[in-house]
């Protein structure tokens, strides 16, 4: 049923959006979570950006920005000025251009992965909440290119980006969570592959074979250095992993595991001591991403990177939004309202997500994470 905000849920009583407030100023594929990996990647590779000097202008020219603040105005959750930061990181599944090899271009892009990254006060640790793309929600009214985009009941979460672009995706996440997003970062298929290749690949270990024709990924048990195409296959796969349930929920676990491997790779690959490699990675990263306009410069991204630089993979808690399979359509999920409220309340108050919030959720039971590390 729908909660007080109209969100399709398995329980009742979801908390509404809080009062309007000022924006917080924090210290200076087949579809999917190609996303938080980008945040971690951008943060790490730009740590050495201050040494690039004259190339700033070129890198700045690569960046694309969306003015989320202007698009949403003041109808947003209240700023909670407690030193924390919330970033919405998304992946784009547009089939236009070079992404066409992954499917037919149907004229729109969907954000089939979304992760809310909460950076705690002091910027020493973070929590990441993945929102499944098939979650049935109430999508709020949005505006795109000056025209109104009507909201919808019981519609998949990933349609928000498709019909209303980044601003609508941010508005939808804020309506679900009651938390104001400080920043927005998006990456697409081809950009993700290029980033991995520019880094020289990502090291993982599989305990069992992965064999998935749909994602074009075939790996024997053992250690592997995945290139961009293989990495994309890993974050896409759901059918070829032993123990997986073939769902998007199981795939999210793989994506979270891959992210930690990616973060470790960025720390160990040596880009910060190799100016040529650093430039190649920074050039690729800035071409691959779209951000909100507050991050739309190398200096702002460098500031964010320095702010997040002390967060390692062991300091990140990754969970999936508590959900249950929809009784009317088992291919969809609905939020568990009371459990979700625990998640969002914890982050809003800059606290760790309690384990009780995840009890009974279908979101973290896919069983795939144990096969990749």
N, C-alpha and C positions, 0 to 999 in steps of 0.2 A: 504494500500500500504506500501511499505517499505520506511524507512527514510534514511538519509545519511549514517547510519551505517548498513542499511539493515534490521532494526527492523520493524516488521509488526506493523503498526499503523493506527489509524483512521484519523490522520492528518499528515502533513509533517513538516520537519524542525528540527528534533531531533538533539541535539548537539552531536558531536562525542567525543571519548575518548580524554582526554587532554594529554599533553606531559608527557613523562616518568619522574619519579622523585623518590626520596628516600622514603622509608617507614616511616610513621610518628611514632615517639616514644611518646606515650601519657603518662601523669603522671601515677608515681607509686601509623484416623487413620481412623475409616478408616482414614486415613492419616491426616495430618495437623499440625497446629501450636501448636505443642507440644514444641515449640521452644523458643520464647522469654521468655516464662515461665521458661525455663531452665536457661536462662541467669540471670533472676532475682533471681531464686532459688539459683543458685550457688553463686551469689554475696552475698546474705544474709547469707546463712548457713556457708560460709567460713569466715565470718567476725571474728569469734572467733577462727579461725584456728591456730593462734599463740600459743594458749594454748595447742595444741595437742602434741607438742614436738616430742616424740619418734615415734609417729604413722605416721609422715610425710613419712617415707620410704614406708610404706604399701600403703598409699594413693597415693603416686607418682607412685607406681607400678600398680595402677588401671587405670591410665590415658593413653589414646591413642592420639597420635598426628600426624598431617599431615603437611608436610613442604610446605606450600602454596608458600612461597617466592621462594624456589628453583624450584618449578613446573612452576611458571609463569614468572620468570626472571624479566627483566626490561620493558617488554611491558605492562605497567600498567598506570593508571592515575597518575598524579603528586600528590605528597604529599602536603597537605595544612597544614602547621604547625601553626595552630591557637589555639591549646589547646583542640580542640574537638577530638572525637573518633567515629569511625564507625565500627560496629560489625555486621556481617552476621550471623543470628541465624536460623538454619534449623531443620526440623524434617525428620526422615528417615522412610519410609514405607516398609522396607525390610520384606518379609514374611518368611525369613529363621528362623530356630530355634524356640524359644518361640513365635515369632511373627506370626508363621504359622496359629494360630487360627483365624487371621484376614483376611485370604485369601490365595490363592494358591501362592507358591513361584515360580515366573517366572524367577528367576536367576538374578535379579537386583533390586536395591533400587532406589526409586524416592524421591526427596525432595518435597513433595506435599505442604509444607508450607515454606515460606521464609519471614523473617522479617529483614529489615535493621534498626538497632538500632543506632541512632545518639545521642551521648552524648555531650551536649553543653559544651563550655569552662566553667571551674569552676565546672563542674560535679554536678550541682544542679538540672538539668532537662534534659529530653530526648524527642526525637520524634521517633516514630516507624512507618515505612512504610511497610505494608504487600503487597507482590507481589503474586497475585492469581496464582495458579498452572497452570490454563488453559490459561494463557496469551500467545498469539502467538507472538514470537519474532524471531530475527535472532540469532541463537546460533553460537558463534565464533568457529574457529578451536581450538581444545584442545589436550592435550597429557595425556595419561593414561598408566602407566606401560611401559613407553618408546615407545609407539606406538601412531601414529597420529590418532586423532578422528576428522573427517571432520565436519565442521559446517553445518548448515541447515537453510533454510528460512521457515518462518511461521511454526515453530515447537513449541510445548508447552514448557513453561518455565521449568517445572519440569523434562524434559528429560535431562537437562544439568547434573544433579547429576547422573542420571541413566547411561549415556554413558561415562561420564568423571570424576565422583567422585567429591569430595569437591573442588578441584582446578578448575575444569571446571565450577562448580556452582559459585564460586567466580569470575572467569573471566567473566562469563555471566552477573552477577550483575554489575560488574564494567563497562562492555560495555554498559549496559542500562543506568546506572546512571552517568557515568563519575566520580565517587567517588571511591577512593581507600579504600578498606576494611582493617582495622587494625587487626581485629581478626575474627575467624570463630569458631562457636560452633554448634554441632549437637547432637540430642538425638533421640532414637528410641522408639517404642511402649512400650516394656516391661520396659525399663528404666524409662519412664515417669510414668507408673503406680507405680513402686517401689518407686520413689521419693515422690509421693503423699502419699502413704501408710506410708512411713517413717516419714513424717510430721504429720501424724495423720488425714489426710483428709483436705479438703478445704470447707469452709462455703460459701454457696450461698443462695439466695432467689429467687424463681420463682413466678411470678405474675399469670401465667397460667400453665396448665399442659403441660408437654413434654412427648410425647408418640411416640417413634421411634424404631420399631423392627429392623431396619437395623443397628443402632448403639447400640442396646440393652439397651436403656435408657428409663426409665419410672418413671417420677416424678410428684407428685401432686403439686398444688400451695402451697407455704409456704417455710419455712426454711429447709435447708438440709446440712448435712456434707457429701460431696462426697468422697468416697474412690477412689483408683486409677482407678479401672475399670469404675466406674461411671464418673469420671473426663474425662477419655478417650472418653467415650460415648458422653459427652457434647461437647467436641471440635470436634467430628466427625459429630454430628447430623446436618441435614439440612432439613429433611422431616417432623419432628415431632414437630416443633416449630410454634405456631400460629403467623401469620403475616410474616413468612419467605417466600421467593420465591423459595425454594427448590434448591438454587444454592450454589456454593462455596463462593460467595460473602457474602451471608447471614451468612454462617458458620464462616467466618472470623470475623464478628462482635461478635459472641458468644465467639470466641477464645480470642478476645481482652478484653471482659468483664471478662472472666475467669482469664486471666492473672492478672488483677488488684486485683481480689479476692485472687489469689494465693500470690501475693506480700504482701497483708495485712495479710494473714495467716502466712507467714514466719516471719513477724515482731512481731506477737502476740503469736506464738506457744511456745516460751520460749526455743528454742534449744540452744541459746547462754548462758543460765544460767544452763543448764543441760548437763554436759560433756558426759554422756552416750548417750543421744539422739543426741547431736551434732555429736558424732563420727558416730552413725548409719546413720544419714542423709548425713554426709560428705562422708562416705564410699559408700553409695548408689549413691550419685551424681557423684563421681569420676569414678565409674564403668559405669555409664549411658552415659557419654558424650565422644565425640571426639572433640578435639580442634586443632587449628593450633599449631605448635611447640613452638611459643612464649608464649603460655599459658599452655604448657604441663608440669606443675609442680604445686604443692600445693602452693609454695611461690608466683608464678606468679598469680595464681588464687586468692590467698589471697590479693595480691596487687590490683588486679582489683576490688575485692569485697570492699575493703576499699575505693577505689576511687569512687565507685558507691553507697556507703552505705547511702548517704544522699538523694538519689532520692526516693521519695515515689510515690505511685500510682497516687496521685493528681498532680504530676509534670511530668507526661508522656502524651504526645499528640499522639494518635494512629489514623492512617488513612490508607486507602487502596490506592495503586497506581491508579491514575485516568485512568479509562478504559471505553470502550463501548463494547456492544455485537457485535461480528463479524457478518457482514451481510451475509456472505457465510455459517456460521455455528453458530447458536445461542447458542450452547453449549460451545463456546470459546469466549474469550474477546481479544480486542486489545488495546494497550496503546493510550491514548489521548496525542499526542506528546507535544503540547503547554502547556497543563496543567501539564504533567509530568515534563517538563523542569522547570516549576516554583517550583515544589517540590524539584527536585535535586539541582537546583541553590540555593534555600534557605538553604538546608542542607550544601552544599559545602561552603557557606559563613557564616555558623553558625547562621542562622536566623530562626525564626519560620516559619512554612509552612503557606503561606497565604490562607485564606478561599477561595479566588477566584480560587485557583488551583484545588479545589474539585468540583466547580460548574459544573453541567452537567454530572458528573461521575456516572456510575452505581455502583461504588465500595462501597459507604457508604449509600446505600438506601435499604438494605435488610430487614430492619424493625425488626430484631430479638433481637437487644440489649436491647430493652425496657422490655423484658420479664425475664431477668436474671440480678441480681445485687449481 
